């Protein structure tokens, strides 16, 4: 059974999540307590040592990221609950953490909790994921992202990604270390977590890091510093060349 804490400054949201959890997971979830601020959230985690924390982004006294960075031991799972905020969502995705949007959808809640239950059985990576999410949220210049494969969690610098290539619901990240990291996400997901000032959608299936591009050849390919060839679609050619050169 997972011991749970709810941290949100809206009482009706906490009640809604509580009722849904009790209905969906009567034998798997034990709600220990609730909190509504950064201070009370940190205290609740410190006192009760939960397995799982439901955490709002905007709470009294700061943000959910302040709660996480304010408690030194990251030995629990986190599911963010948030109203739609582009920067917050990008930060959560960059750290490959789970989240659900308000108003809370029962199916999304169900999926997120099942994921947390599975993650609790594996080696805990939360501290790394939280650090990357927090840095992304605060706009730290050198951004890192988390990529989860079926076998491993990768934390990589944006600067080390040469280009991304999609094949349906799979996206391959080609890196300067000559490592190809394949995740079960679409190219749209890559666009959402990478810096739009640096990564250019040059083709329906390709996203390129403009800082790695050396030239554009007459056959319609961008050539990277290490001789990768990335296609440019005719529809995106003019804009791509303007953005890169």
VEXDREN-2710 file (C-alpha; in Angstrom, 1 decimal):
% VEXDREN-2710
k/r/px/py/pz
1/UNK/0.0/0.0/0.0
2/UNK/1.3/3.5/-0.9
3/UNK/1.2/6.2/1.7
4/UNK/0.1/9.5/0.1
5/UNK/0.2/13.2/0.9
6/UNK/-1.9/15.8/-1.0
7/UNK/-0.3/19.3/-1.3
8/UNK/-2.6/21.9/-3.0
9/UNK/-3.8/25.3/-1.8
10/UNK/-7.3/24.7/-3.2
11/UNK/-9.4/22.7/-0.7
12/UNK/-11.9/21.5/-3.3
13/UNK/-9.1/20.1/-5.5
14/UNK/-7.7/18.1/-2.5
15/UNK/-11.2/16.8/-1.7
16/UNK/-11.7/15.9/-5.4
17/UNK/-8.4/14.0/-5.6
18/UNK/-9.0/12.3/-2.2
19/UNK/-12.5/11.0/-3.3
20/UNK/-11.2/9.8/-6.6
21/UNK/-8.2/8.0/-5.0
22/UNK/-10.4/6.4/-2.4
23/UNK/-12.8/5.1/-5.1
24/UNK/-10.2/4.0/-7.6
25/UNK/-7.6/2.5/-5.2
26/UNK/-9.4/1.5/-1.9
27/UNK/-6.7/-1.2/-1.1
28/UNK/-3.6/0.4/-2.6
29/UNK/-3.7/4.0/-1.4
30/UNK/-3.5/5.4/2.2
31/UNK/-3.9/9.2/2.4
32/UNK/-1.8/10.3/5.4
33/UNK/-2.5/14.1/5.4
34/UNK/-3.0/17.2/3.4
35/UNK/-1.1/20.5/3.1
36/UNK/-1.7/23.8/1.3
37/UNK/1.7/25.7/1.3
38/UNK/5.4/25.3/0.8
39/UNK/6.1/25.3/4.5
40/UNK/3.3/22.9/5.5
41/UNK/4.1/20.7/2.6
42/UNK/7.8/20.3/3.6
43/UNK/6.7/19.7/7.2
44/UNK/4.2/17.0/6.1
45/UNK/6.8/15.2/4.0
46/UNK/9.3/15.3/6.8
47/UNK/6.9/14.1/9.5
48/UNK/5.0/11.4/7.5
49/UNK/7.6/10.0/5.1
50/UNK/5.2/9.3/2.2
51/UNK/5.6/7.0/-0.7
52/UNK/3.8/9.3/-3.1
53/UNK/3.1/13.1/-3.1
54/UNK/0.4/14.8/-5.2
55/UNK/1.8/18.3/-5.6
56/UNK/0.4/21.5/-7.1
57/UNK/2.7/23.9/-8.9
58/UNK/1.3/27.2/-7.6
59/UNK/0.8/27.0/-3.8
60/UNK/1.0/29.4/-0.9
61/UNK/4.5/30.6/-0.3
62/UNK/6.0/29.6/-3.7
63/UNK/5.8/26.6/-6.0
64/UNK/5.8/22.8/-5.8
65/UNK/9.4/22.9/-6.9
66/UNK/10.2/24.9/-3.7
67/UNK/8.7/22.0/-1.7
68/UNK/10.9/19.4/-3.5
69/UNK/14.1/21.4/-3.3
70/UNK/13.4/22.2/0.4
71/UNK/13.3/18.6/1.4
72/UNK/16.8/17.0/1.0
73/UNK/15.8/13.3/0.8
74/UNK/13.9/12.3/-2.3
75/UNK/12.7/8.8/-1.5
76/UNK/9.1/9.2/-2.7
77/UNK/7.3/9.4/-6.0
78/UNK/5.7/12.7/-7.2
79/UNK/2.6/13.4/-9.4
80/UNK/2.1/17.1/-10.1
81/UNK/-1.4/18.6/-10.2
82/UNK/-1.6/21.8/-12.1
83/UNK/-3.7/24.3/-14.1
84/UNK/-2.3/24.6/-17.6
85/UNK/1.0/26.6/-17.5
86/UNK/3.3/26.2/-20.5
87/UNK/6.6/26.7/-18.7
88/UNK/5.6/24.4/-15.8
89/UNK/4.4/21.7/-18.1
90/UNK/7.6/21.9/-20.1
91/UNK/9.7/21.6/-16.9
92/UNK/7.8/18.6/-15.7
93/UNK/8.1/16.9/-19.2
94/UNK/11.8/17.8/-19.3
95/UNK/12.3/15.9/-16.0
96/UNK/10.1/13.0/-17.3
97/UNK/7.8/13.3/-14.2
98/UNK/4.1/12.5/-14.1
99/UNK/1.4/15.2/-14.0
100/UNK/-2.3/15.6/-14.3
101/UNK/-4.2/18.8/-15.3
102/UNK/-7.0/20.5/-13.4
103/UNK/-9.8/19.7/-13.3
104/UNK/-8.6/16.2/-12.5
105/UNK/-9.6/13.6/-15.0
106/UNK/-10.3/10.1/-13.5
107/UNK/-8.6/8.2/-16.3
108/UNK/-5.4/10.4/-16.1
109/UNK/-5.3/10.0/-12.4
110/UNK/-5.7/6.3/-12.7
111/UNK/-2.8/6.1/-15.2
112/UNK/-0.5/8.3/-13.2
113/UNK/-1.0/6.3/-10.0
114/UNK/-0.4/3.0/-11.7
115/UNK/2.8/4.5/-13.1
116/UNK/3.8/5.7/-9.6
117/UNK/3.2/2.2/-8.2
118/UNK/5.4/0.6/-10.9
119/UNK/8.1/3.3/-10.4
120/UNK/8.2/2.6/-6.7
121/UNK/9.4/-0.9/-7.4
122/UNK/12.4/0.4/-9.4
123/UNK/15.6/2.2/-8.4
124/UNK/14.7/5.7/-7.3
125/UNK/15.7/8.4/-9.8
126/UNK/13.6/11.2/-8.4
127/UNK/16.4/13.5/-7.2
128/UNK/17.9/13.7/-10.7
129/UNK/14.5/14.2/-12.3
130/UNK/13.5/16.9/-9.8
131/UNK/16.8/18.8/-10.3
132/UNK/16.3/18.8/-14.1
133/UNK/12.7/19.9/-13.8
134/UNK/13.6/22.7/-11.3
135/UNK/16.4/24.0/-13.5
136/UNK/14.2/24.0/-16.5
137/UNK/11.4/25.8/-14.7
138/UNK/13.8/28.5/-13.4
139/UNK/15.3/28.9/-16.9
140/UNK/18.8/27.7/-16.1
141/UNK/20.9/28.5/-19.1
142/UNK/22.4/25.1/-19.7
143/UNK/19.4/22.9/-19.9
144/UNK/19.3/19.2/-19.3
145/UNK/16.4/16.8/-20.1
146/UNK/15.5/13.3/-19.0
147/UNK/14.8/10.6/-21.6
148/UNK/13.3/7.4/-20.4
149/UNK/13.7/4.2/-22.4
150/UNK/12.4/0.8/-21.5
151/UNK/15.7/-0.1/-19.9
152/UNK/17.3/3.2/-18.7
153/UNK/16.9/6.8/-17.6
154/UNK/19.2/9.2/-19.5
155/UNK/20.0/12.7/-18.3
156/UNK/21.5/14.7/-21.2
157/UNK/22.5/18.3/-22.0
158/UNK/20.5/19.9/-24.8
159/UNK/23.8/21.0/-26.4
160/UNK/24.8/17.4/-26.9
161/UNK/21.7/16.6/-29.1
162/UNK/22.5/16.9/-32.8
163/UNK/19.0/16.1/-34.1
164/UNK/15.9/14.1/-33.4
165/UNK/14.3/11.8/-35.8
166/UNK/10.7/10.4/-35.5
167/UNK/9.2/7.2/-36.7
168/UNK/5.5/7.2/-35.7
169/UNK/5.3/7.1/-31.9
170/UNK/9.1/6.6/-31.6
171/UNK/11.7/9.4/-31.5
172/UNK/15.5/8.8/-31.8
173/UNK/17.8/11.4/-30.2
174/UNK/21.2/11.5/-32.0
175/UNK/23.9/12.8/-29.7
176/UNK/27.5/13.9/-30.0
177/UNK/28.5/10.9/-28.0
178/UNK/27.3/8.8/-31.0
179/UNK/24.6/7.4/-28.7
180/UNK/21.1/6.9/-30.2
181/UNK/18.4/7.2/-27.5
182/UNK/15.0/5.9/-28.6
183/UNK/11.9/6.9/-26.6
184/UNK/8.3/6.0/-27.1
185/UNK/7.2/9.6/-27.7
186/UNK/6.3/11.6/-30.8
187/UNK/8.5/14.3/-32.2
188/UNK/6.0/16.8/-30.8
189/UNK/7.1/15.8/-27.3
190/UNK/10.7/16.5/-28.3
191/UNK/9.7/20.0/-29.5
192/UNK/7.9/20.7/-26.2
193/UNK/10.9/20.0/-24.0
194/UNK/13.7/21.4/-26.2
195/UNK/14.5/25.1/-26.6
196/UNK/12.7/26.5/-29.6
197/UNK/15.4/29.1/-30.2
198/UNK/17.9/26.2/-30.8
199/UNK/15.9/23.3/-32.2
200/UNK/14.4/23.8/-35.6
201/UNK/11.6/21.7/-37.2
202/UNK/13.2/21.3/-40.6
203/UNK/11.1/18.3/-41.7
204/UNK/7.9/16.5/-40.6
205/UNK/10.1/13.8/-39.1
206/UNK/13.2/15.8/-38.1
207/UNK/14.2/18.4/-35.5
208/UNK/17.7/19.8/-35.7
209/UNK/20.0/21.6/-33.3
210/UNK/21.0/24.6/-35.4
211/UNK/24.3/25.0/-33.4
212/UNK/25.5/21.7/-34.9
213/UNK/24.8/22.7/-38.5
214/UNK/27.7/23.6/-40.8
215/UNK/26.1/23.9/-44.2
216/UNK/23.1/23.2/-46.5
217/UNK/23.8/21.3/-49.7
218/UNK/22.1/21.4/-53.1
219/UNK/20.4/18.0/-52.5
220/UNK/18.3/19.5/-49.6
221/UNK/20.2/18.3/-46.6
222/UNK/21.7/20.1/-43.6
223/UNK/25.2/18.8/-42.9
224/UNK/26.3/18.7/-39.2
225/UNK/29.8/19.1/-37.8
226/UNK/30.2/15.4/-37.7
227/UNK/28.8/14.8/-41.2
228/UNK/25.2/13.8/-40.2
229/UNK/22.8/14.6/-43.1
230/UNK/19.4/15.9/-42.0
231/UNK/16.7/16.4/-44.7
232/UNK/14.9/19.7/-45.1
233/UNK/11.4/19.5/-46.6
234/UNK/10.6/22.0/-49.5
235/UNK/7.8/23.4/-47.5
236/UNK/10.1/24.3/-44.6
237/UNK/13.2/25.2/-46.5
238/UNK/12.9/29.0/-46.5
239/UNK/12.1/29.3/-42.9
240/UNK/14.7/26.7/-41.8
241/UNK/17.5/28.4/-43.7
242/UNK/16.5/31.8/-42.2
243/UNK/16.5/30.4/-38.7
244/UNK/19.8/28.7/-39.0
245/UNK/21.9/30.9/-41.3
END
